[in-house]
C-alpha cells in the first residue's frame, strides 16, 4: 500500500499499479509476505525516501541506518541523501544527518573487528552459505554456458533461466 501511494504521487496510477503487480507476481516475492529481513528492509528504505522528500533528514537517516542493519546494502542510501542535498542546493548543518545512515553499520563492523579481527565477517558467512552476489547478465551467460557445454540440464536450472529471461524482458 505504501509503495503504491508513493508511486502514485511520483508517477501515475498506471505505473504504480504495474509496479505493484510486477512486484507481487515475481517468483521470489513470497519473501516479502513472511517475517524476513527483506520485507523490513523494503519498508524502512521506502519510508526513508518518503521522509527525505519531506525534508525530514534526521528521521530518514535513522530509518536508513536501521535498514542498513537488516541488509548492509542499505548503507548505500547515503548516496541518495547526498544527491538530494546537492540537487536542492540546501546544504546546512541539519543535512549532515546522513552520517546516521552509516553509523549503525559502522558500529556493527567495528564490533566484528574488535571481537573477531574480521570487520567483514558477515560477508564471509554469506559466502559460506553459498550466497554470492551476481548481476543478471552474468546469471544469463552462466546458464547459457552451462546449457551449451553440459549434456544434461536440470529442470530447476531451465526454470531459473526462463524466469530470469522473462523478467529481464519485462524490465526492458
Secondary structure as UniProt FT lines:
FT   HELIX           2..10
FT   HELIX           13..25
FT   TURN            27..28
FT   HELIX           29..33
FT   HELIX           37..53
FT   TURN            54..55
FT   HELIX           57..70
FT   HELIX           72..76
FT   HELIX           77..88
FT   HELIX           93..98
FT   HELIX           99..116
FT   TURN            119..120
FT   HELIX           121..128
FT   TURN            129..130
FT   HELIX           136..149
FT   HELIX           155..171
//
